[in-house]
Amino acid sequence: MTEPLPPLVISSGAILSDEVYTTIGAAILEGRLRPGERLRDVDLAAQLGISRTPVREALQRLERFGLVEVAVGRYTRVSEPDDRLRADTAAVTVSFLGSALRLSLAVCSDDELAGILDAADHVIAAAHAGDRLRLFDASVTMFEGVTRATANSVFIGIMRETALSIQRNLRGWDPFLDAPLSHPEEYTTLRDRIAARDGGGAELTLRRLHRMA
């Protein structure tokens, strides 16, 4: 590890295991915990200033979503995604986000819709600029708003659990954005479908953008 994790500061009302999961996951996303790096619960617990139990729970959750790999009795380490895992993640992500559009556009308030459309404008600008990372980050922001606007606690929980693996596996992976960047005007079509509260049309446009329709 290039630098130790800072002691964990728990927000009021936060759940310790969730905070540990988010903290270790963020360290993986940011490269402070690198692919192949061994993870010892005793070391991580000491750095975070907590007991080993919530660290073990966090590592188990991270393993379920592919950020950590475990060989019992041998090692626990940060995984290194291959193209197959990234492609699988992309397929599931587009499916989830299409569902989020259908759910949210049926129930969201006008204020929530306005916020989604504002985020969509940033996505469109990034797409026309041909900036992959900016497009990915703007899309994440837009779909965080779309997910919240579903008002569906089960769906929101699923997306919260998978968010780390989606970002780790897809951010910076060119094949995920090659197709959308070849047709940036389709993002304007997506925005139009969102503005019209056409959930089915928005989902189909998203799938077409990623050549999954």
Sequence and secondary structure as in RCSB ss.txt:
>XXXX:A:sequence
MTEPLPPLVISSGAILSDEVYTTIGAAILEGRLRPGERLRDVDLAAQLGISRTPVREALQRLERFGLVEVAVGRY
TRVSEPDDRLRADTAAVTVSFLGSALRLSLAVCSDDELAGILDAADHVIAAAHAGDRLRLFDASVTMFEGVTRAT
ANSVFIGIMRETALSIQRNLRGWDPFLDAPLSHPEEYTTLRDRIAARDGGGAELTLRRLHRMA
>XXXX:A:secstr
  S        TT  HHHHHHHHHHHHHHTTSS TT B  HHHHHHHHTS HHHHHHHHHHHHHTTSEEEETTTE
EEE    HHHHHHHHHHHHHHHHHHHHHHHHH  HHHHHHHHHHHHHHHHHHHHT HHHHHHHHHHHHHHHHHHT
  HHHHHHHHHHHHHHHHHHTT HHHHHHHHH TTHHHHHHHHHHTT HHHHHHHHHHHTT  
